[in-house]
Amino acid sequence: MTHPTRILMLSGLLLVVAGCSPAVRQGPPAPIIGPGGSGAPSPASSGNVEVTPLKAPEITPVEQTPVQTYQRPEAAAPREPAAAAESAAGERETVAMATPPRSMSKAVKTLLQQAELQRSSDDLTGAAATLERALRIEPDSAYVWNRLAHVRAEQGQAGLAGELAAKSNAFAGGDETLKRDNDKLIARSRSR
C-alpha cells in the first residue's frame, strides 16, 4: 500500500472508533420533572411511577367510489381527425374510469389523482409523465396501464393506446370492468 492510502485508512479507522465511543456527560444528572412542573414531586423521588398506555389511532376505511366518467370539454381543440368528426356531430367522448384496487400503494394513488387533475386541465403530456412515474412504482398495475392507454388515445396515439390497453388486460386478472374498457380501447385503436 502507498503512504497516502495508509493515512486515509488510518484516519477513517480513527473516525469510526471515535464515533463508537460513549459520550461522557460532565456534571450532575439532569433533574426529573414530574407532571405538575418543577415544583411537583418527581416520580423517581416518590417511588410510584404511573405509566399510561398509548392508544392506537382509529383507522377509518376508505369508501370505494362508484365508476366515474370523464367527459372531454367541448372547448378543447381536437387532437385527431376522428375526434374532430365526433366534436362536429356534437357528441362527447366519455371514458369509463374503473375504481382503483385497494391494494394499490398510497404513492400510486396520489400519482393517479395528480394525473387525473392534469388530464382534466388538458395537460396530457404531464398526465402521461405522472402515470409513467406511477408505473415505475407498480409496474404490474392494470389500472395504471389503463389510465395511460386513455391518455395516449386522447393524444392521438391510437396504436400505442391499444398496446397499453392490451398490457393492462395482461395484468387485469378477474377485473371484468377494466377488461371491457381495455377491449373498447383496443377496438378503437384498430379502427383508426
Rosetta silent file (secondary structure, phi, psi, omega in degrees, C-alpha in Angstrom):
SEQUENCE: MTHPTRILMLSGLLLVVAGCSPAVRQGPPAPIIGPGGSGAPSPASSGNVEVTPLKAPEITPVEQTPVQTYQRPEAAAPREPAAAAESAAGERETVAMATPPRSMSKAVKTLLQQAELQRSSDDLTGAAATLERALRIEPDSAYVWNRLAHVRAEQGQAGLAGELAAKSNAFAGGDETLKRDNDKLIARSRSR
SCORE:     score description
SCORE:     0.000 S_00000001
   1 L     0.000  146.108  178.913    0.000    0.000    0.000 S_00000001
   2 L   -81.692  162.872 -176.582    1.129    3.506   -0.698 S_00000001
   3 H   -60.601  -46.236  179.566    1.691    6.042    2.051 S_00000001
   4 H   -63.761  -33.432  179.376   -1.393    8.260    1.255 S_00000001
   5 H   -66.159  -41.602  178.306   -3.634    5.179    1.186 S_00000001
   6 H   -63.195  -40.028 -179.533   -2.427    4.121    4.651 S_00000001
   7 H   -64.916  -43.073  178.910   -3.074    7.601    6.011 S_00000001
   8 H   -63.825  -42.371  179.296   -6.606    7.623    4.603 S_00000001
   9 H   -65.233  -41.740  179.720   -7.351    4.164    6.017 S_00000001
  10 H   -65.798  -42.263  179.393   -5.933    5.115    9.425 S_00000001
  11 H   -67.393  -36.851  176.102   -7.896    8.371    9.558 S_00000001
  12 H   -64.134  -41.176  178.414  -11.085    6.522    8.569 S_00000001
  13 H   -63.774  -41.915  178.439  -10.481    3.959   11.299 S_00000001
  14 H   -62.988  -39.086  178.239   -9.931    6.718   13.853 S_00000001
  15 H   -64.749  -40.006  178.976  -13.228    8.354   12.814 S_00000001
  16 H   -65.598  -45.468 -179.630  -15.075    5.066   13.233 S_00000001
  17 H   -64.824  -41.967  179.863  -13.528    4.421   16.638 S_00000001
  18 H   -65.264  -35.506  179.637  -14.229    7.983   17.788 S_00000001
  19 H   -72.013  -22.350 -178.308  -17.828    7.687   16.633 S_00000001
  20 H   -90.289  -12.314 -177.385  -18.319    4.467   18.628 S_00000001
  21 L   -73.251  141.690 -178.884  -17.043    5.786   21.937 S_00000001
  22 L   -69.192  146.005  178.435  -19.764    6.554   24.504 S_00000001
  23 L   -76.434  136.305 -179.372  -20.450   10.205   25.186 S_00000001
  24 L  -104.330  123.824 -179.498  -19.367   11.247   28.668 S_00000001
  25 L   -94.072  130.299  178.529  -21.645   13.693   30.441 S_00000001
  26 L   -94.320  144.390  174.395  -19.960   16.104   32.817 S_00000001
  27 L    95.516 -173.427 -176.613  -21.744   17.418   35.924 S_00000001
  28 L   -74.083  161.254  178.734  -24.771   16.271   37.927 S_00000001
  29 L   -65.367  155.196 -179.633  -27.544   14.184   36.397 S_00000001
  30 L   -68.169  140.830 -179.632  -30.403   16.006   34.712 S_00000001
  31 L   -70.161  149.462  176.691  -33.349   16.725   37.021 S_00000001
  32 L  -100.880  123.687 -177.859  -36.553   14.751   36.591 S_00000001
  33 L  -103.852  128.955 -178.196  -39.585   16.990   36.439 S_00000001
  34 E   -77.586 -179.933 -176.228  -42.912   15.495   37.452 S_00000001
  35 L   -65.146  -22.535 -178.330  -46.279   16.029   35.784 S_00000001
  36 L   -89.917    8.723 -178.918  -47.059   19.126   37.850 S_00000001
  37 E   102.196 -162.338 -174.137  -43.992   21.068   36.685 S_00000001
  38 L   -74.019  -24.898 -178.208  -40.764   21.776   38.534 S_00000001
  39 L   -82.999  -18.834 -176.757  -42.400   22.169   41.971 S_00000001
  40 L   -77.918  150.504  178.058  -44.221   18.825   41.946 S_00000001
  41 L   -66.524  140.961 -178.503  -42.543   15.749   43.333 S_00000001
  42 L   -80.985  153.449  178.047  -40.933   13.654   40.672 S_00000001
  43 H   -60.185  -30.653 -178.637  -41.963   10.035   40.088 S_00000001
  44 H   -68.364  -35.124 -177.029  -38.414    8.952   40.866 S_00000001
  45 H   -79.479  -32.001 -177.978  -38.491   10.540   44.342 S_00000001
  46 H   -83.230  -20.484  179.119  -41.926    9.230   45.343 S_00000001
  47 L    88.237  -14.472  179.234  -41.235    5.684   44.169 S_00000001
  48 L  -102.297  117.268  178.613  -44.588    5.438   42.368 S_00000001
  49 L  -113.294  123.281 -179.751  -44.331    5.580   38.629 S_00000001
  50 L  -104.566  123.781 -179.141  -47.570    5.645   36.690 S_00000001
  51 L  -109.760  125.983  178.268  -47.411    4.520   33.082 S_00000001
  52 L  -102.313  121.459 -179.571  -50.246    5.399   30.748 S_00000001
  53 L   -69.347  148.060  177.917  -50.524    3.110   27.714 S_00000001
  54 L   -81.220  143.249  176.728  -50.742    4.760   24.313 S_00000001
  55 L   -97.952  136.880  176.622  -53.915    4.340   22.296 S_00000001
  56 L   -73.496  141.091  178.278  -53.653    3.462   18.630 S_00000001
  57 L   -66.469  148.902  178.014  -55.399    5.963   16.361 S_00000001
  58 L   -72.277  138.365  179.063  -58.653    4.842   14.838 S_00000001
  59 L  -108.990  120.171  179.238  -58.387    3.808   11.227 S_00000001
  60 L   -97.709  135.148 -179.202  -61.398    4.559    9.125 S_00000001
  61 L   -69.259  146.323  177.843  -61.891    2.502    5.974 S_00000001
  62 L   -82.177  129.356  179.762  -61.759    4.305    2.663 S_00000001
  63 L   -74.718  140.364  178.280  -65.052    4.138    0.849 S_00000001
  64 L   -86.104  124.536 -177.403  -64.916    2.668   -2.598 S_00000001
  65 L   -85.717  150.506  178.269  -66.343    5.111   -5.089 S_00000001
  66 L   -70.157  173.239 -179.531  -68.527    4.022   -7.981 S_00000001
  67 L   -60.610  130.014  179.839  -67.349    4.178  -11.572 S_00000001
  68 E  -102.020  163.313  179.943  -66.697    7.778  -12.586 S_00000001
  69 E  -127.133  133.618  175.508  -66.917    9.264  -16.046 S_00000001
  70 E  -102.787  130.107  177.117  -64.573   11.766  -17.623 S_00000001
  71 E  -116.744  128.197  179.747  -66.029   13.997  -20.294 S_00000001
  72 L   -69.639  132.182  178.223  -63.765   15.904  -22.607 S_00000001
  73 L   -62.849  143.980 -178.552  -64.633   19.622  -22.588 S_00000001
  74 L   -68.654  -27.190 -176.572  -66.238   20.823  -25.811 S_00000001
  75 L   -75.183  -13.840 -178.253  -63.951   23.854  -25.956 S_00000001
  76 L   -68.911  143.551  179.436  -60.819   21.691  -26.213 S_00000001
  77 L   -72.707  137.468  179.194  -59.166   21.573  -29.604 S_00000001
  78 L   -65.333  145.203 -176.518  -59.466   18.180  -31.325 S_00000001
  79 L   -97.667  -16.325 -178.002  -56.268   16.139  -31.378 S_00000001
  80 L  -151.084  161.667 -177.408  -57.034   13.968  -34.387 S_00000001
  81 H   -58.072  -39.705 -178.599  -59.373   13.939  -37.394 S_00000001
  82 H   -65.147  -37.918  178.512  -61.722   11.310  -35.896 S_00000001
  83 H   -66.885  -34.190  178.555  -62.104   13.389  -32.734 S_00000001
  84 H   -65.671  -38.573  178.936  -62.901   16.417  -34.884 S_00000001
  85 H   -66.265  -39.641  178.110  -65.702   14.488  -36.600 S_00000001
  86 H   -65.046  -42.090  179.837  -67.126   13.454  -33.219 S_00000001
  87 H   -65.792  -37.533 -179.498  -66.981   17.046  -31.951 S_00000001
  88 H   -65.425  -32.799  179.451  -68.648   18.311  -35.118 S_00000001
  89 L   -78.776   -5.674  177.856  -71.515   15.894  -34.577 S_00000001
  90 L    84.034   10.099  179.654  -71.943   17.315  -31.068 S_00000001
  91 L   -88.060  148.165  176.612  -71.069   14.041  -29.317 S_00000001
  92 L  -109.272  134.687  178.229  -68.903   13.999  -26.229 S_00000001
  93 L   -79.777  126.051  176.107  -66.354   11.262  -25.723 S_00000001
  94 E  -111.966  144.260 -178.250  -66.776    9.623  -22.333 S_00000001
  95 E  -123.245  116.778  178.338  -64.153    7.462  -20.719 S_00000001
  96 E   -69.609  135.259  179.080  -65.218    4.959  -18.060 S_00000001
  97 E  -114.705  108.070  177.327  -62.973    5.052  -15.037 S_00000001
  98 L   -68.793  158.077  179.912  -62.829    1.792  -13.120 S_00000001
  99 L   -76.551  132.805  178.719  -62.219    2.000   -9.393 S_00000001
 100 L   -64.896  145.928 -179.181  -58.557    1.633   -8.425 S_00000001
 101 L   -66.990  150.570 -179.964  -57.835   -1.534   -6.440 S_00000001
 102 L   -67.231  -26.025 -176.532  -57.486   -1.255   -2.654 S_00000001
 103 L   -74.435   -4.257 -177.941  -54.119   -2.999   -2.753 S_00000001
 104 L   -70.395  141.008 -178.926  -52.575   -0.048   -4.590 S_00000001
 105 L   -68.480  157.318 -178.438  -49.933    1.878   -2.646 S_00000001
 106 H   -63.075  -36.620 -179.790  -50.689    5.342   -1.322 S_00000001
 107 H   -63.166  -42.478 -179.574  -47.962    6.861   -3.515 S_00000001
 108 H   -68.740  -39.277  177.467  -49.508    5.406   -6.680 S_00000001
 109 H   -61.130  -40.918  178.277  -52.994    6.556   -5.642 S_00000001
 110 H   -63.588  -43.412  178.565  -51.633   10.064   -5.146 S_00000001
 111 H   -64.423  -36.903  177.543  -49.966    9.985   -8.565 S_00000001
 112 H   -63.676  -42.616  177.723  -53.225    8.763  -10.145 S_00000001
 113 H   -62.276  -42.938  178.887  -55.124   11.675   -8.622 S_00000001
 114 H   -62.489  -42.603 -179.696  -52.484   14.082   -9.886 S_00000001
 115 H   -63.774  -40.393  179.186  -52.631   12.556  -13.373 S_00000001
 116 H   -66.472  -36.278  175.940  -56.429   12.867  -13.498 S_00000001
 117 H   -65.148  -43.244  178.661  -56.179   16.534  -12.482 S_00000001
 118 H   -63.028  -41.222 -179.172  -53.590   17.134  -15.199 S_00000001
 119 H   -65.798  -41.962 -179.536  -55.753   15.316  -17.708 S_00000001
 120 H   -69.279  -24.432  176.136  -58.868   17.279  -16.795 S_00000001
 121 L   -93.363   14.560  175.311  -56.923   20.525  -17.214 S_00000001
 122 L    67.073   26.273  173.905  -55.838   19.278  -20.670 S_00000001
 123 L   -99.262   74.039 -174.956  -52.188   18.708  -19.677 S_00000001
 124 H   -69.445  -33.060  177.727  -51.947   15.314  -21.372 S_00000001
 125 H   -64.965  -44.365  177.637  -48.148   15.349  -21.543 S_00000001
 126 H   -64.476  -40.823  179.228  -47.945   15.932  -17.793 S_00000001
 127 H   -62.780  -42.274  179.129  -50.587   13.273  -17.122 S_00000001
 128 H   -63.239  -42.972  179.587  -48.659   10.725  -19.203 S_00000001
 129 H   -63.808  -40.238  179.102  -45.417   11.520  -17.354 S_00000001
 130 H   -65.984  -41.627  178.836  -47.154   11.178  -13.984 S_00000001
 131 H   -67.158  -36.770  176.745  -48.695    7.836  -14.952 S_00000001
 132 H   -64.760  -35.114  176.141  -45.333    6.563  -16.201 S_00000001
 133 H   -64.533  -41.405  177.974  -43.887    7.528  -12.821 S_00000001
 134 H   -63.329  -36.260  179.264  -46.649    5.512  -11.116 S_00000001
 135 H   -69.169  -26.288  175.580  -45.775    2.536  -13.334 S_00000001
 136 H   -68.853  -27.655  178.246  -42.167    2.692  -12.143 S_00000001
 137 H   -81.827  -46.641 -179.981  -43.532    2.146   -8.613 S_00000001
 138 L  -128.112   83.432 -175.693  -46.108   -0.530   -9.525 S_00000001
 139 L   -69.276  -12.280 -179.840  -45.267   -1.924  -12.984 S_00000001
 140 L  -106.986   23.294 -179.871  -47.932   -4.641  -12.778 S_00000001
 141 L   -86.841  107.776  179.519  -50.891   -2.332  -12.067 S_00000001
 142 H   -60.581  -36.966 -178.134  -53.556   -2.994  -14.692 S_00000001
 143 H   -64.102  -43.758 -179.256  -55.411    0.143  -13.616 S_00000001
 144 H   -67.663  -39.524  176.967  -52.417    2.460  -14.203 S_00000001
 145 H   -60.754  -39.139  178.882  -51.735    0.870  -17.625 S_00000001
 146 H   -64.136  -44.557  179.672  -55.403    1.511  -18.488 S_00000001
 147 H   -61.531  -42.415  179.563  -55.209    5.173  -17.442 S_00000001
 148 H   -65.597  -36.672  177.365  -52.056    5.648  -19.535 S_00000001
 149 H   -61.525  -41.466  178.295  -53.789    3.999  -22.510 S_00000001
 150 H   -63.753  -42.087  179.816  -56.632    6.540  -22.243 S_00000001
 151 H   -63.749  -44.414  179.725  -54.192    9.460  -22.125 S_00000001
 152 H   -63.867  -35.947  176.887  -52.318    8.153  -25.177 S_00000001
 153 H   -64.296  -41.045  178.954  -55.633    7.739  -27.043 S_00000001
 154 H   -68.246  -25.426  177.250  -56.524   11.352  -26.252 S_00000001
 155 L   -80.827   -2.243  179.577  -53.103   12.403  -27.551 S_00000001
 156 L    87.567   13.180  179.693  -53.952   10.804  -30.880 S_00000001
 157 L  -101.581   67.576 -173.274  -51.627    7.828  -30.419 S_00000001
 158 H   -60.400  -42.183 -179.704  -54.265    5.169  -31.092 S_00000001
 159 H   -61.426  -45.881  178.969  -51.792    2.366  -31.855 S_00000001
 160 H   -65.925  -38.231  178.493  -49.868    2.925  -28.641 S_00000001
 161 H   -60.403  -41.637  177.928  -53.138    3.214  -26.712 S_00000001
 162 H   -63.499  -41.121  178.691  -54.175   -0.220  -27.985 S_00000001
 163 H   -64.141  -41.444 -179.820  -50.835   -1.731  -26.964 S_00000001
 164 H   -67.905  -37.134  177.647  -51.098   -0.213  -23.480 S_00000001
 165 H   -65.836  -38.682  176.863  -54.681   -1.465  -23.109 S_00000001
 166 H   -64.096  -39.527  177.083  -53.527   -4.971  -24.086 S_00000001
 167 H   -63.305  -40.667  177.068  -50.793   -4.719  -21.431 S_00000001
 168 H   -60.956  -42.520  177.950  -53.453   -3.685  -18.923 S_00000001
 169 H   -60.286  -34.669 -179.451  -55.518   -6.745  -19.865 S_00000001
 170 H   -63.935  -29.677 -179.448  -52.499   -8.950  -19.168 S_00000001
 171 H  -101.075   -5.137 -170.839  -52.469   -7.730  -15.546 S_00000001
 172 H   -69.887  -24.182  179.589  -56.257   -7.298  -15.083 S_00000001
 173 L    61.616 -121.671 -177.704  -56.950  -10.776  -13.727 S_00000001
 174 L   -97.824   12.808 -179.133  -60.669  -11.042  -12.938 S_00000001
 175 L   -79.862   90.821 -175.252  -61.496   -7.328  -13.234 S_00000001
 176 H   -67.598  -34.655  178.960  -64.136   -7.575  -15.966 S_00000001
 177 H   -61.837  -45.956  179.914  -64.970   -3.842  -15.930 S_00000001
 178 H   -65.892  -40.113  179.216  -61.366   -2.950  -16.622 S_00000001
 179 H   -63.606  -41.651  178.241  -61.071   -5.640  -19.311 S_00000001
 180 H   -61.987  -42.149  179.021  -64.190   -4.336  -21.110 S_00000001
 181 H   -63.979  -41.695  177.878  -62.779   -0.809  -21.051 S_00000001
 182 H   -63.221  -41.387  179.913  -59.441   -2.086  -22.393 S_00000001
 183 H   -62.541  -36.787  176.653  -61.230   -4.018  -25.143 S_00000001
 184 H   -63.824  -42.888  178.413  -63.016   -0.817  -26.228 S_00000001
 185 H   -62.684  -42.175 -179.533  -59.669    0.986  -26.426 S_00000001
 186 H   -64.656  -43.659  179.471  -58.148   -1.855  -28.447 S_00000001
 187 H   -62.826  -42.020  177.916  -61.120   -1.898  -30.868 S_00000001
 188 H   -62.969  -38.574 -178.261  -60.883    1.892  -31.315 S_00000001
 189 H   -67.997  -33.226  179.809  -57.151    1.660  -31.992 S_00000001
 190 H   -74.368  -31.257 -177.336  -57.702   -0.980  -34.680 S_00000001
 191 H   -77.986  -14.973 -177.133  -60.417    1.025  -36.405 S_00000001
 192 L   -98.650    0.000    0.000  -58.207    4.119  -36.726 S_00000001
